[in-house]
């Protein structure tokens, strides 16, 4: 099954549970070339820290379900 991606490069985001992080921007996308592999995004938040999240809406650990929202 092909992954359903939530975020793309350049999206502005905010985490619902960690407002102290500030707003963030997707600075990198990584996709596995293997069937069933993971899709990751790296987000740079205003606090200066880059954080990585799963980016497949078919996965229950996707960043959307964890609280990352596009603004």
C-alpha positions in Angstrom: 0.0 0.0 0.0 1.4 3.4 -1.0 1.8 5.8 2.0 -0.5 8.8 2.3 1.7 11.7 3.1 0.6 14.5 5.5 3.4 17.1 5.3 5.5 18.3 2.4 8.7 20.4 2.2 8.1 24.0 3.3 4.8 23.4 5.2 4.4 25.6 8.3 3.3 23.6 11.4 2.5 23.8 15.1 2.4 21.1 17.7 -0.8 21.0 19.7 0.8 19.7 22.9 4.1 21.6 22.9 3.4 25.3 22.3 6.7 26.2 23.8 8.4 24.8 20.7 6.8 27.6 18.7 5.9 27.3 15.0 8.0 25.1 12.7 8.8 24.5 9.1 9.3 21.2 7.3 13.0 21.4 6.1 13.5 17.8 4.9 11.5 14.8 3.7 12.7 11.2 3.5 11.0 8.3 1.9 11.9 4.7 1.9 12.3 3.0 -1.5 11.2 -0.3 0.0 7.5 -1.3 0.0 6.1 -0.7 3.5 9.1 1.5 4.5 8.7 4.6 6.6 8.3 8.2 5.5 9.9 10.8 7.7 9.9 14.6 7.9 12.3 16.9 9.8 10.8 20.0 11.3 12.8 23.1 12.5 10.9 24.8 15.3 11.3 28.3 16.6 13.1 27.1 19.6 16.0 26.1 17.3 15.7 22.4 17.6 15.0 20.1 14.6 12.6 17.2 15.4 11.7 14.2 13.2 8.3 12.7 12.8 6.7 9.9 10.8 4.7 11.3 7.9 2.4 8.4 6.8 -1.3 8.9 7.6 -1.7 5.1 7.2 0.5 4.7 10.3 -1.0 5.2 13.8 2.2 7.0 14.8 1.9 9.6 12.1 2.8 13.1 13.2 -0.9 14.2 12.6 -2.1 11.8 15.2 0.6 13.0 17.6 -0.5 16.6 17.4 1.4 18.3 14.5 -0.9 20.5 12.5 -0.4 22.6 9.4 -0.9 26.3 10.0 
